[in-house]
């Protein structure tokens, strides 16, 4: 009795192609995870920078480093 090319043990051309496709699939998954982590990491830094200009100005005014006139003038420039 002769067993065909695809006898369930991975012999033949189809199993080689499937192995390559699985490898490509996992590579794409890993690249996607790395890019997602990078996006989330950089995104949190960007959010902190957006609030910082006005917050820094308010803190300087609260500490007495600038007077009310300077605060109002710089606030107008920011807004």
Beta strands, then each sheet from edge to edge (+ up, - down):
end
